[in-house]
């Protein structure tokens, strides 16, 4: 998984492609760092925040299909791949 994710991130930044990533953002410091580095590399950032009540979020998570992986589990991977390759 790391090999593929890192390779995709390398291509994104080497070819100056647009990209989308999903993060929870519960820990603000890594999120701010990632956004700062991406912006410093010349990318424009368009944030879309999704909010809902705790009850609604619990219901949405319970109704998630088995093959729909939450950003809760993938956020650290995405941040690592982006930060390792954004300057390439």
C-alpha positions as CSV (number, residue, x, y, z in Angstrom):
1,X,0.0,0.0,0.0
2,X,2.8,2.4,0.9
3,X,4.6,1.6,-2.4
4,X,1.5,2.4,-4.5
5,X,0.4,5.5,-2.5
6,X,3.9,6.9,-2.5
7,X,4.2,6.3,-6.3
8,X,0.9,8.0,-6.9
9,X,1.9,11.0,-4.8
10,X,5.2,11.2,-6.7
11,X,3.4,11.3,-10.1
12,X,0.9,13.9,-8.8
13,X,3.6,16.3,-7.9
14,X,6.0,15.5,-10.7
15,X,3.3,16.2,-13.3
16,X,1.8,19.1,-11.3
17,X,-1.6,17.4,-11.2
18,X,-4.6,18.5,-9.2
19,X,-5.6,16.2,-6.4
20,X,-8.1,15.6,-3.6
21,X,-7.4,14.2,-0.2
22,X,-9.8,13.6,2.7
23,X,-8.7,14.2,6.2
24,X,-10.5,14.3,9.6
25,X,-8.4,17.2,10.9
26,X,-8.9,16.3,14.5
27,X,-5.2,17.0,15.2
28,X,-4.7,20.5,13.8
29,X,-0.9,20.7,13.8
30,X,-0.3,18.1,11.1
31,X,-3.1,19.4,9.0
32,X,-1.7,23.0,9.1
33,X,1.7,21.7,8.3
34,X,0.5,19.8,5.2
35,X,-1.5,22.7,4.0
36,X,1.4,25.1,4.5
37,X,3.8,22.8,2.5
38,X,1.3,22.3,-0.3
39,X,0.7,26.0,-0.6
40,X,4.5,26.7,-0.5
41,X,4.8,24.3,-3.5
42,X,2.5,26.6,-5.5
43,X,-0.8,24.8,-5.2
44,X,-4.0,26.5,-4.6
45,X,-6.0,25.0,-1.7
46,X,-9.8,24.7,-1.8
47,X,-11.1,23.3,1.5
48,X,-14.6,21.8,1.9
49,X,-15.6,21.3,5.5
50,X,-18.4,18.9,6.3
51,X,-20.1,19.2,9.6
52,X,-23.0,17.4,11.2
53,X,-24.4,16.5,14.6
54,X,-22.7,13.7,16.5
55,X,-25.9,11.5,16.1
56,X,-25.8,12.0,12.3
57,X,-22.1,11.2,12.1
58,X,-22.6,8.0,14.1
59,X,-25.4,7.0,11.8
60,X,-23.4,7.7,8.7
61,X,-20.5,5.7,10.0
62,X,-22.8,2.8,10.9
63,X,-24.3,2.8,7.4
64,X,-21.0,2.9,5.7
65,X,-20.4,0.0,3.2
66,X,-17.8,-2.5,4.1
67,X,-15.5,-1.3,1.4
68,X,-15.7,2.4,2.2
69,X,-12.7,3.2,4.4
70,X,-13.0,6.2,6.7
71,X,-10.4,9.0,6.4
72,X,-9.9,8.3,10.1
73,X,-7.8,5.3,9.1
74,X,-6.2,6.8,5.9
75,X,-5.4,10.3,7.0
76,X,-1.9,9.6,8.3
77,X,-1.0,7.7,5.1
78,X,-2.2,10.5,2.8
79,X,-0.3,13.1,4.8
80,X,2.9,11.1,4.8
81,X,2.8,10.5,1.0
82,X,2.0,14.1,0.3
83,X,4.7,15.5,2.5
84,X,7.3,13.1,1.2
85,X,6.6,14.1,-2.4
86,X,5.2,17.6,-2.6
87,X,8.6,19.1,-3.4
88,X,9.5,16.6,-6.1
